[in-house]
Amino acid sequence: MSAPQASGARPTTASKWLGYLAVVVVFAIVCGLLAHWQWSRHEEKMAVVHQLEQRYDAAPIPLQEAVPELGSYDPALEWQPVSMTGRYLVDEELLVRNRPLNGQPGFDVLVPFQVSGGDVFVIDRGWVPTGNDQDAPDVVPAPPAGEVTVTARLKPGEPALGDRTGVPGTNQIATIQLSEVQKRVDGQIYDASYGLLATEDPAPATAPVKASAPEIDTGLNLSYFVQWIMFAVGAFGFLFYVFRQERRNKLLDAADDETPEEAAERERRRASRPRADHEEEDELLDAAGR
């Protein structure tokens, strides 16, 4: 009767460990997917950093070269300085609301720029603070009059901000949504991109605060990627540890149940053949257990 019981126990033990292995494999797959997602996010951020480093201080190229058509925009050229000559349309100046700087509320100053040849490119000349007594700037520095050569860094138009709109009856708008800017400007504008002012020639005596280079936070995605990989590897390591501990406990239990004759026979057989490394380790564990 004892033999059938022993043969029946082995498949049960094997099934248990196969179940444990399946759980660990599923866990490792989930960790791998999460690690892949974190790595993708890291690569996206590093691509933005690389583009900023490559384009921000690059030599200016003509606007018509960077933006050959009014509605065209190449994301690979974001931050690329572009140059143009023309005149500012001061009467069509716009103020973009809710643009804080260093914790102080203010506005971005948009001035349409009529490029020599007739098309209009929107220039963000910089930031001005909100006035002391009204929801508008106290002073908006005027751009240079007459013919001006401008260098600006290329940016895509901004999306709408839900239901937020400009203030009726004023030149204030909610965001640099170029389709809305077009409604307030005479003439056809470049409706897919605008420019952050870098230089003006001639330079005015006073000007809004120019936009500075953005600080891009690369975040902790790379650290999280490493952590998820470590979790996956650690799961297999933990399973191996549990397996070794159970095997060790079974060996100790079997040794306790041996008769003196069986123990002597086991020692004789062990001594008659070379011992593997794991057997030496088990012997040390047995000695430590005793």
FIFI-970321 format. One line per 4 residues: number of its first residue (from 1); their letters; for each residue x, y, z of N, C-alpha, C, O. Coordinates in steps of 0.02 Angstrom, whole numbers, plus 50000, padded with zeros to 5 digits. Layout:
% FIFI-970321
NUM	A	X:Y:Z:X:Y:Z:X:Y:Z:X:Y:Z ~ ...
% end
This chain:
% FIFI-970321
1	MSAP	50041:49939:50000:50000:50000:50000:50042:50063:50000:50021:50115:49974 ~ 50104:50058:50030:50147:50117:50034:50171:50140:49967:50179:50200:49956 ~ 50184:50094:49920:50212:50113:49855:50165:50157:49815:50187:50207:49787 ~ 50100:50140:49810:50055:50184:49773:50051:50254:49802:50044:50303:49766
5	QASG	50055:50259:49870:50051:50325:49900:50111:50367:49880:50104:50426:49865 ~ 50170:50336:49879:50230:50373:49861:50227:50395:49788:50245:50452:49772 ~ 50205:50349:49744:50202:50368:49673:50150:50422:49661:50158:50462:49614 ~ 50097:50424:49701:50047:50476:49693:50069:50543:49718:50044:50594:49695
9	ARPT	50116:50545:49766:50139:50608:49794:50183:50646:49746:50183:50708:49746 ~ 50222:50610:49705:50269:50645:49661:50235:50690:49611:50256:50747:49603 ~ 50182:50667:49574:50148:50713:49529:50118:50773:49564:50117:50828:49537 ~ 50094:50763:49627:50066:50819:49664:50120:50872:49677:50107:50931:49669
13	TASK	50179:50850:49699:50234:50896:49712:50256:50931:49648:50267:50991:49647 ~ 50262:50892:49594:50282:50922:49530:50231:50973:49506:50249:51026:49481 ~ 50167:50958:49514:50115:51005:49493:50118:51069:49534:50108:51124:49508 ~ 50134:51062:49598:50139:51121:49640:50195:51167:49615:50185:51228:49609
17	WLGY	50253:51139:49601:50309:51180:49579:50298:51208:49508:50320:51264:49493 ~ 50264:51170:49466:50246:51196:49400:50199:51256:49407:50203:51304:49369 ~ 50152:51251:49455:50107:51307:49468:50144:51368:49492:50131:51424:49470 ~ 50192:51357:49538:50233:51413:49561:50272:51444:49504:50276:51506:49498
21	LAVV	50300:51402:49461:50339:51426:49404:50295:51467:49357:50316:51519:49331 ~ 50234:51443:49345:50188:51479:49301:50173:51549:49329:50171:51598:49291 ~ 50162:51553:49394:50148:51618:49425:50208:51665:49417:50200:51724:49401 ~ 50268:51638:49428:50328:51679:49421:50338:51702:49349:50357:51759:49337
25	VVFA	50324:51658:49301:50331:51676:49231:50283:51732:49213:50302:51780:49179 ~ 50220:51726:49235:50171:51779:49221:50193:51845:49253:50188:51898:49222 ~ 50216:51840:49315:50240:51901:49349:50298:51932:49311:50301:51993:49303 ~ 50344:51891:49288:50402:51916:49250:50381:51949:49184:50409:52000:49164
29	IVCG	50330:51920:49152:50306:51949:49089:50275:52018:49102:50288:52065:49065 ~ 50236:52023:49156:50207:52088:49174:50262:52139:49189:50258:52196:49167 ~ 50312:52117:49226:50369:52162:49241:50404:52183:49177:50424:52241:49169 ~ 50412:52136:49130:50444:52152:49067:50405:52203:49027:50434:52248:48996
33	LLAH	50339:52197:49027:50297:52245:48990:50302:52314:49022:50307:52364:48987 ~ 50301:52317:49089:50307:52380:49123:50376:52411:49112:50383:52471:49105 ~ 50427:52369:49112:50495:52393:49098:50500:52422:49028:50531:52474:49017 ~ 50469:52388:48980:50469:52412:48911:50434:52480:48906:50458:52524:48870
37	WQWS	50379:52488:48941:50343:52552:48940:50386:52608:48970:50389:52663:48943 ~ 50419:52593:49026:50462:52643:49057:50520:52661:49012:50540:52719:49007 ~ 50548:52613:48978:50603:52626:48932:50580:52669:48873:50615:52714:48851 ~ 50519:52655:48848:50492:52696:48793:50483:52768:48814:50498:52814:48777
41	RHEE	50457:52778:48875:50448:52846:48900:50516:52880:48908:50522:52940:48893 ~ 50566:52844:48931:50633:52872:48938:50661:52893:48870:50690:52947:48863 ~ 50651:52850:48820:50677:52866:48752:50641:52927:48724:50672:52968:48691 ~ 50576:52933:48736:50539:52991:48712:50567:53056:48742:50577:53105:48707
45	KMAV	50579:53055:48806:50605:53115:48839:50676:53131:48815:50693:53189:48806 ~ 50716:53080:48806:50784:53092:48783:50785:53118:48711:50829:53157:48693 ~ 50736:53097:48670:50731:53123:48602:50715:53198:48604:50741:53236:48563 ~ 50671:53218:48650:50655:53289:48657:50717:53328:48679:50731:53382:48653
49	VHQL	50754:53300:48727:50815:53333:48751:50865:53340:48694:50896:53392:48685 ~ 50873:53287:48656:50921:53288:48600:50901:53340:48548:50944:53376:48522 ~ 50837:53343:48533:50814:53392:48483:50825:53463:48508:50845:53507:48470 ~ 50811:53474:48572:50821:53541:48600:50895:53560:48596:50912:53617:48577
53	EQRY	50939:53514:48615:51011:53528:48612:51035:53540:48541:51079:53581:48529 ~ 51005:53503:48494:51027:53509:48425:51001:53572:48391:51036:53601:48350 ~ 50940:53593:48408:50908:53647:48371:50912:53715:48404:50915:53766:48370 ~ 50912:53717:48471:50901:53781:48505:50953:53833:48486:50935:53891:48474
57	DAAP	51016:53815:48483:51070:53863:48467:51098:53852:48397:51154:53872:48382 ~ 51059:53821:48353:51081:53810:48284:51082:53877:48246:51050:53925:48266 ~ 51118:53878:48191:51119:53938:48149:51050:53949:48118:51018:53901:48097 ~ 51027:54012:48114:50960:54025:48085:50958:54006:48011:51007:54011:47974
61	IPLQ	50899:53983:47991:50886:53971:47919:50826:54014:47899:50786:54033:47941 ~ 50819:54029:47835:50763:54071:47813:50696:54039:47830:50689:53978:47827 ~ 50647:54080:47849:50581:54055:47866:50551:54014:47810:50523:53961:47822 ~ 50559:54038:47747:50529:54002:47690:50560:53933:47680:50529:53889:47652
65	EAVP	50622:53925:47703:50654:53859:47698:50627:53811:47751:50615:53752:47737 ~ 50617:53836:47811:50591:53794:47866:50517:53780:47858:50494:53725:47874 ~ 50480:53830:47834:50407:53824:47826:50390:53845:47755:50372:53902:47743 ~ 50395:53799:47708:50384:53817:47637:50313:53836:47620:50301:53872:47572
69	ELGS	50264:53813:47659:50194:53830:47647:50163:53855:47712:50187:53839:47766 ~ 50110:53895:47706:50080:53925:47765:50056:53873:47815:50060:53884:47876 ~ 50030:53817:47791:50002:53767:47836:50049:53710:47852:50028:53661:47883 ~ 50112:53714:47831:50159:53659:47843:50198:53669:47908:50210:53725:47929
73	YDPA	50217:53612:47939:50258:53615:47999:50292:53547:48007:50259:53495:48005 ~ 50358:53548:48016:50397:53487:48026:50417:53483:48099:50456:53524:48123 ~ 50389:53434:48137:50406:53429:48209:50481:53423:48222:50505:53442:48275 ~ 50519:53397:48173:50591:53390:48183:50626:53457:48185:50684:53461:48206
77	LEWQ	50591:53511:48165:50621:53578:48165:50599:53620:48225:50612:53680:48226 ~ 50565:53590:48273:50547:53629:48332:50609:53657:48366:50659:53622:48373 ~ 50607:53719:48385:50661:53758:48416:50712:53784:48365:50758:53821:48384 ~ 50705:53766:48302:50752:53789:48252:50745:53865:48242:50690:53888:48227
81	PVSM	50799:53904:48249:50794:53976:48235:50782:53988:48161:50814:53958:48118 ~ 50735:54033:48146:50720:54052:48078:50726:54128:48072:50712:54164:48120 ~ 50747:54152:48015:50756:54224:48005:50709:54249:47952:50690:54213:47906 ~ 50689:54313:47959:50643:54344:47911:50650:54420:47916:50673:54447:47967
85	TGRY	50631:54453:47863:50633:54526:47862:50563:54551:47842:50531:54523:47798 ~ 50541:54603:47876:50475:54631:47862:50459:54685:47913:50503:54722:47934 ~ 50395:54689:47931:50375:54740:47980:50322:54711:48027:50282:54668:48007 ~ 50322:54737:48088:50272:54717:48136:50205:54752:48123:50203:54811:48107
89	LVDE	50151:54713:48131:50083:54742:48126:50060:54759:48197:50023:54721:48229 ~ 50084:54817:48221:50075:54835:48291:50001:54841:48309:49982:54824:48365 ~ 49960:54864:48264:49889:54874:48279:49852:54808:48290:49796:54809:48315 ~ 49882:54752:48272:49849:54687:48279:49882:54645:48335:49876:54584:48337
93	ELLV	49916:54679:48380:49948:54646:48436:49897:54610:48480:49842:54634:48491 ~ 49916:54552:48506:49873:54511:48548:49909:54494:48613:49971:54491:48615 ~ 49871:54483:48666:49898:54463:48731:49870:54395:48750:49810:54384:48749 ~ 49915:54349:48766:49895:54281:48786:49890:54278:48862:49940:54291:48896
97	RNRP	49832:54263:48888:49819:54265:48960:49851:54206:48997:49871:54156:48967 ~ 49855:54215:49064:49876:54161:49109:49944:54131:49091:49951:54071:49082 ~ 49993:54175:49086:50062:54154:49072:50107:54175:49131:50139:54228:49127 ~ 50109:54135:49184:50150:54155:49242:50224:54148:49227:50244:54107:49186
101	LNGQ	50263:54188:49261:50336:54184:49257:50364:54192:49328:50354:54244:49359 ~ 50399:54142:49351:50427:54143:49420:50373:54158:49472:50385:54193:49520 ~ 50313:54130:49461:50259:54139:49509:50220:54203:49501:50172:54214:49538 ~ 50239:54246:49454:50204:54310:49444:50158:54305:49384:50180:54283:49331
105	PGFD	50095:54325:49390:50049:54321:49333:50068:54371:49279:50097:54423:49291 ~ 50050:54352:49218:50066:54396:49162:50038:54373:49097:49993:54330:49094 ~ 50064:54401:49043:50040:54388:48975:50099:54377:48928:50153:54405:48939 ~ 50088:54337:48876:50134:54335:48820:50110:54385:48767:50050:54391:48755
109	VLVP	50157:54419:48736:50141:54471:48687:50151:54441:48617:50207:54426:48597 ~ 50095:54434:48580:50098:54410:48511:50090:54469:48464:50044:54509:48469 ~ 50137:54475:48417:50133:54528:48367:50139:54496:48298:50191:54467:48283 ~ 50088:54501:48256:50095:54475:48188:50151:54512:48151:50159:54573:48158
113	FQVS	50189:54475:48111:50246:54503:48075:50235:54490:48001:50233:54433:47979 ~ 50228:54544:47964:50218:54537:47891:50284:54530:47856:50323:54577:47851 ~ 50297:54469:47833:50360:54454:47800:50361:54487:47732:50309:54492:47698 ~ 50418:54511:47711:50425:54540:47644:50400:54490:47593:50426:54435:47587
117	GGDV	50348:54509:47557:50315:54464:47511:50241:54457:47527:50203:54434:47485 ~ 50221:54476:47588:50150:54480:47602:50122:54434:47655:50072:54451:47685 ~ 50153:54375:47668:50126:54329:47717:50141:54353:47788:50188:54391:47799 ~ 50101:54329:47836:50107:54352:47905:50126:54293:47950:50094:54240:47950
121	FVID	50180:54303:47989:50205:54253:48036:50197:54282:48106:50217:54338:48119 ~ 50168:54242:48151:50155:54266:48219:50218:54259:48262:50247:54206:48266 ~ 50237:54315:48294:50296:54316:48337:50274:54325:48410:50236:54371:48426 ~ 50298:54281:48453:50289:54290:48526:50350:54329:48550:50405:54302:48556
125	RGWV	50340:54394:48564:50396:54437:48582:50418:54428:48654:50471:54452:48673 ~ 50379:54394:48695:50399:54383:48764:50343:54396:48814:50285:54397:48796 ~ 50363:54405:48876:50317:54408:48933:50316:54477:48964:50367:54510:48970 ~ 50255:54497:48985:50246:54560:49024:50202:54544:49084:50158:54501:49079
129	PTGN	50212:54578:49141:50173:54563:49201:50103:54594:49198:50091:54642:49162 ~ 50058:54564:49236:49991:54593:49245:49997:54659:49282:50039:54666:49326 ~ 49954:54706:49265:49956:54772:49296:49936:54770:49370:49908:54720:49394 ~ 49951:54823:49404:49936:54827:49476:49861:54838:49490:49836:54816:49541
133	DQDA	49827:54871:49444:49757:54890:49458:49707:54860:49409:49647:54873:49415 ~ 49729:54821:49361:49683:54793:49311:49711:54728:49284:49771:54713:49289 ~ 49666:54689:49254:49685:54625:49225:49712:54636:49155:49686:54610:49106 ~ 49765:54674:49151:49799:54690:49088:49866:54720:49106:49874:54746:49162
137	PDVV	49915:54717:49062:49980:54747:49078:49975:54823:49086:49935:54856:49053 ~ 50017:54849:49130:50022:54922:49135:50054:54951:49072:50033:55003:49046 ~ 50106:54916:49048:50143:54939:48989:50161:54879:48947:50182:54827:48973 ~ 50154:54885:48881:50177:54835:48834:50229:54868:48789:50211:54910:48748
141	PAPP	50294:54851:48797:50345:54882:48755:50331:54872:48681:50315:54817:48659 ~ 50336:54926:48643:50322:54924:48572:50379:54892:48533:50437:54899:48552 ~ 50363:54856:48480:50416:54828:48438:50448:54882:48395:50421:54937:48390 ~ 50505:54868:48365:50537:54917:48320:50491:54935:48262:50455:54892:48236
145	AGEV	50492:54998:48242:50452:55021:48185:50491:55012:48120:50552:55005:48121 ~ 50455:55011:48065:50487:55005:48000:50511:54935:47985:50487:54886:48014 ~ 50559:54930:47940:50585:54865:47921:50628:54835:47976:50672:54869:48003 ~ 50615:54773:47993:50650:54739:48048:50671:54670:48024:50635:54636:47988
149	TVTA	50730:54650:48045:50753:54581:48034:50745:54543:48101:50772:54563:48152 ~ 50708:54490:48098:50690:54452:48159:50718:54381:48154:50716:54350:48101 ~ 50743:54357:48209:50759:54286:48217:50714:54258:48273:50712:54286:48327 ~ 50680:54204:48258:50634:54173:48307:50641:54098:48304:50660:54069:48253
153	RLKP	50626:54066:48361:50630:53993:48364:50561:53963:48350:50511:53983:48378 ~ 50561:53915:48305:50500:53887:48278:50464:53844:48330:50495:53803:48364 ~ 50398:53854:48336:50356:53815:48381:50290:53799:48346:50267:53838:48304 ~ 50259:53741:48363:50193:53727:48335:50140:53767:48372:50149:53787:48429
157	GEPA	50084:53778:48338:50028:53811:48371:50002:53770:48430:50010:53709:48431 ~ 49972:53803:48478:49947:53769:48537:49875:53747:48528:49838:53776:48488 ~ 49853:53695:48563:49784:53672:48558:49737:53717:48598:49759:53758:48639 ~ 49673:53709:48585:49622:53745:48624:49622:53720:48696:49639:53662:48709
161	LGDR	49604:53763:48743:49600:53745:48814:49527:53737:48834:49499:53780:48869 ~ 49498:53683:48813:49428:53671:48829:49383:53726:48804:49385:53744:48745 ~ 49343:53754:48849:49297:53808:48831:49326:53877:48843:49292:53928:48834 ~ 49389:53880:48863:49419:53945:48878:49429:53985:48814:49455:53959:48764
165	TGVP	49409:54047:48816:49415:54091:48758:49446:54157:48782:49462:54165:48841 ~ 49455:54201:48735:49481:54267:48753:49429:54310:48788:49371:54289:48797 ~ 49449:54369:48806:49404:54417:48839:49371:54459:48784:49405:54495:48748 ~ 49304:54455:48778:49270:54493:48726:49285:54568:48732:49287:54596:48787
169	GTNQ	49294:54599:48675:49306:54670:48673:49377:54691:48689:49391:54751:48692 ~ 49421:54642:48698:49492:54658:48711:49535:54620:48661:49510:54582:48619 ~ 49600:54632:48665:49647:54595:48622:49677:54535:48659:49730:54511:48640 ~ 49642:54511:48711:49667:54455:48750:49638:54388:48725:49578:54383:48711
173	IATI	49681:54338:48719:49660:54271:48697:49684:54220:48749:49728:54235:48790 ~ 49654:54160:48748:49667:54110:48800:49730:54070:48787:49763:54048:48834 ~ 49748:54059:48725:49805:54017:48708:49828:54035:48637:49793:54070:48601 ~ 49886:54010:48618:49912:54025:48550:49884:53973:48502:49920:53934:48472
177	QLSE	49818:53974:48496:49783:53932:48448:49779:53972:48384:49741:54020:48379 ~ 49818:53953:48334:49828:53995:48276:49765:54004:48235:49758:54055:48200 ~ 49719:53957:48238:49656:53967:48202:49616:54024:48233:49581:54060:48198 ~ 49622:54034:48300:49590:54090:48333:49627:54155:48320:49597:54208:48312
181	VQKR	49693:54150:48317:49733:54210:48301:49715:54234:48231:49711:54295:48220 ~ 49705:54188:48184:49688:54207:48116:49625:54250:48113:49620:54295:48071 ~ 49577:54237:48157:49514:54275:48157:49525:54348:48177:49483:54391:48162 ~ 49581:54362:48211:49594:54429:48236:49646:54466:48196:49664:54523:48212
185	VDGQ	49671:54435:48143:49725:54464:48104:49703:54471:48031:49675:54425:48003 ~ 49716:54529:48002:49703:54539:47931:49759:54505:47891:49817:54508:47910 ~ 49740:54474:47837:49790:54438:47797:49799:54367:47819:49780:54349:47875 ~ 49827:54327:47776:49835:54255:47789:49898:54245:47830:49952:54269:47812
189	IYDA	49892:54208:47886:49949:54194:47929:49975:54123:47918:49940:54081:47891 ~ 50035:54111:47940:50061:54042:47946:50021:54010:48002:50029:54028:48061 ~ 49978:53962:47986:49930:53938:48034:49948:53871:48067:49906:53841:48100 ~ 50011:53849:48059:50032:53787:48092:50091:53799:48139:50108:53755:48178
193	SYGL	50122:53857:48135:50181:53870:48176:50186:53945:48190:50160:53987:48154 ~ 50221:53961:48245:50237:54030:48261:50308:54031:48287:50342:53980:48288 ~ 50333:54090:48308:50402:54095:48328:50411:54128:48396:50376:54177:48411 ~ 50456:54101:48437:50477:54133:48499:50535:54180:48483:50587:54157:48458
197	LATE	50527:54244:48496:50577:54293:48477:50646:54277:48508:50652:54262:48567 ~ 50697:54281:48465:50766:54274:48488:50802:54341:48482:50832:54365:48530 ~ 50800:54372:48422:50833:54437:48412:50791:54480:48365:50752:54455:48324 ~ 50801:54546:48372:50771:54595:48327:50825:54644:48306:50867:54664:48346
201	DPAP	50825:54664:48243:50873:54713:48217:50835:54763:48173:50812:54744:48119 ~ 50827:54826:48195:50859:54857:48254:50825:54834:48319:50766:54817:48321 ~ 50865:54835:48373:50840:54815:48439:50806:54874:48473:50833:54929:48471 ~ 50748:54864:48504:50714:54919:48539:50748:54935:48605:50786:54896:48632
205	ATAP	50732:54994:48632:50761:55014:48697:50734:54970:48753:50772:54951:48798 ~ 50670:54953:48750:50640:54908:48799:50601:54854:48763:50577:54865:48707 ~ 50595:54797:48794:50561:54740:48762:50532:54695:48815:50555:54696:48873 ~ 50482:54654:48799:50458:54603:48846:50514:54555:48865:50565:54551:48831
209	VKAS	50503:54518:48919:50552:54468:48941:50549:54409:48892:50497:54377:48884 ~ 50605:54394:48861:50607:54341:48811:50601:54272:48844:50622:54262:48902 ~ 50572:54226:48808:50566:54158:48832:50635:54127:48838:50677:54135:48794 ~ 50647:54091:48892:50711:54057:48903:50706:53984:48881:50651:53958:48869
213	APEI	50763:53952:48876:50763:53882:48856:50726:53840:48907:50735:53849:48967 ~ 50683:53795:48885:50644:53755:48932:50688:53706:48971:50738:53681:48945 ~ 50669:53693:49032:50703:53642:49072:50662:53578:49066:50605:53574:49088 ~ 50693:53528:49036:50657:53465:49023:50678:53415:49076:50736:53398:49083
217	DTGL	50629:53391:49114:50640:53342:49166:50638:53272:49136:50586:53249:49112 ~ 50695:53238:49136:50696:53171:49107:50663:53120:49153:50651:53063:49133 ~ 50648:53141:49215:50609:53097:49259:50647:53037:49284:50708:53033:49278 ~ 50609:52989:49311:50638:52929:49341:50623:52866:49301:50627:52810:49327
221	NLSY	50606:52875:49237:50586:52817:49197:50643:52766:49190:50630:52706:49191 ~ 50705:52789:49184:50761:52742:49178:50769:52702:49243:50782:52642:49240 ~ 50762:52735:49300:50766:52699:49364:50710:52648:49371:50722:52592:49394 ~ 50649:52668:49351:50593:52621:49355:50604:52561:49308:50585:52505:49324
225	FVQW	50634:52574:49249:50649:52520:49203:50694:52468:49236:50682:52408:49233 ~ 50748:52492:49268:50794:52447:49302:50759:52409:49359:50771:52350:49369 ~ 50716:52444:49396:50681:52412:49451:50636:52355:49428:50635:52302:49458 ~ 50599:52366:49373:50555:52313:49348:50595:52252:49324:50573:52195:49334
229	IMFA	50652:52265:49293:50695:52208:49273:50719:52170:49334:50721:52109:49335 ~ 50738:52207:49386:50762:52175:49448:50706:52135:49481:50718:52081:49508 ~ 50644:52161:49479:50588:52124:49507:50578:52057:49470:50566:52006:49502 ~ 50583:52059:49403:50574:51998:49364:50627:51946:49380:50612:51888:49390
233	VGAF	50690:51969:49382:50745:51922:49398:50739:51898:49470:50750:51839:49485 ~ 50721:51944:49515:50714:51925:49585:50660:51873:49597:50667:51833:49643 ~ 50607:51874:49557:50554:51824:49566:50580:51754:49553:50564:51708:49590 ~ 50622:51745:49501:50650:51680:49487:50700:51661:49542:50704:51603:49562
237	GFLF	50738:51710:49566:50785:51696:49620:50749:51674:49684:50772:51629:49719 ~ 50693:51706:49698:50655:51688:49758:50626:51617:49751:50626:51579:49799 ~ 50600:51601:49691:50573:51534:49680:50628:51481:49690:50616:51429:49720 ~ 50688:51494:49664:50743:51447:49673:50761:51440:49746:50776:51385:49769
241	YVFR	50760:51495:49783:50775:51493:49855:50724:51450:49892:50743:51409:49934 ~ 50660:51460:49878:50607:51420:49911:50615:51347:49894:50607:51304:49937 ~ 50632:51332:49830:50641:51262:49810:50699:51231:49848:50693:51174:49872 ~ 50755:51266:49855:50812:51239:49891:50796:51229:49965:50817:51179:49995
245	QERR	50759:51276:49994:50742:51269:50065:50697:51208:50077:50707:51171:50125 ~ 50649:51198:50032:50604:51140:50041:50643:51075:50031:50633:51026:50067 ~ 50688:51074:49981:50729:51015:49970:50772:51000:50030:50779:50943:50051 ~ 50802:51052:50059:50844:51043:50118:50803:51015:50176:50826:50970:50211
249	NKLL	50743:51043:50186:50701:51020:50242:50682:50947:50233:50680:50909:50282 ~ 50667:50927:50171:50649:50856:50158:50708:50810:50173:50699:50756:50201 ~ 50768:50832:50154:50827:50791:50167:50839:50783:50242:50858:50730:50266 ~ 50828:50838:50279:50836:50835:50351:50785:50789:50383:50800:50750:50428
253	DAAD	50722:50794:50358:50670:50751:50384:50685:50678:50369:50674:50634:50411 ~ 50709:50664:50308:50725:50595:50289:50782:50568:50332:50782:50509:50351 ~ 50831:50610:50347:50887:50589:50389:50864:50572:50459:50890:50526:50490 ~ 50816:50610:50485:50790:50597:50552:50753:50530:50556:50752:50498:50608
257	DETP	50723:50509:50500:50683:50447:50499:50725:50385:50484:50699:50330:50489 ~ 50789:50393:50467:50831:50336:50448:50848:50293:50510:50859:50319:50565 ~ 50851:50228:50498:50879:50184:50549:50955:50188:50546:50982:50211:50496 ~ 50989:50167:50598:51062:50169:50597:51091:50130:50538:51141:50151:50508
261	EEAA	51060:50073:50522:51086:50034:50466:51078:50073:50400:51124:50074:50359 ~ 51019:50106:50390:51009:50145:50328:51056:50203:50324:51081:50219:50270 ~ 51069:50236:50380:51116:50292:50380:51186:50269:50362:51221:50302:50324 ~ 51206:50212:50390:51273:50186:50375:51279:50168:50301:51331:50181:50271
265	ERER	51227:50138:50273:51228:50120:50202:51231:50182:50158:51266:50183:50108 ~ 51193:50234:50177:51194:50296:50138:51264:50328:50140:51288:50352:50089 ~ 51295:50329:50198:51361:50357:50203:51412:50318:50163:51458:50346:50133 ~ 51404:50250:50164:51450:50208:50126:51445:50223:50051:51496:50228:50016
269	RRAS	51382:50230:50026:51373:50245:49955:51399:50315:49937:51428:50325:49883 ~ 51388:50362:49981:51412:50430:49967:51488:50432:49965:51517:50466:49923 ~ 51520:50395:50011:51593:50395:50013:51624:50359:49954:51681:50372:49936 ~ 51585:50314:49922:51613:50274:49867:51612:50311:49800:51639:50285:49751
273	RPRA	51582:50369:49797:51580:50406:49734:51598:50479:49747:51590:50504:49802 ~ 51623:50513:49695:51641:50584:49704:51578:50624:49720:51524:50612:49694 ~ 51587:50672:49763:51530:50713:49784:51525:50776:49740:51575:50808:49724 ~ 51463:50792:49722:51452:50854:49685:51452:50914:49733:51447:50906:49794
277	DHEE	51458:50973:49705:51461:51033:49746:51398:51041:49788:51403:51059:49847 ~ 51339:51027:49759:51278:51037:49798:51273:50987:49855:51241:51002:49906 ~ 51304:50928:49848:51302:50880:49902:51345:50903:49960:51327:50895:50019 ~ 51403:50933:49944:51444:50961:49997:51407:51017:50033:51412:51024:50094
281	EDEL	51371:51056:49994:51332:51111:50024:51278:51083:50069:51268:51108:50124 ~ 51244:51030:50047:51192:50999:50089:51221:50970:50153:51189:50973:50205 ~ 51281:50943:50148:51313:50915:50208:51327:50970:50258:51319:50960:50319 ~ 51350:51027:50234:51363:51082:50278:51298:51106:50311:51296:51123:50370
285	LDAA	51244:51109:50270:51180:51130:50297:51154:51081:50350:51127:51102:50401 ~ 51165:51016:50336:51143:50966:50385:51180:50975:50451:51152:50971:50505 ~ 51245:50988:50445:51285:50996:50505:51264:51058:50543:51261:51059:50604 ~ 51249:51111:50506:51226:51171:50538:51159:51161:50572:51146:51188:50625
289	GR	51115:51120:50540:51050:51108:50568:51054:51067:50632:51015:51077:50679 ~ 51101:51022:50634:51109:50983:50695:51142:51023:50752:51152:50996:50806
% end
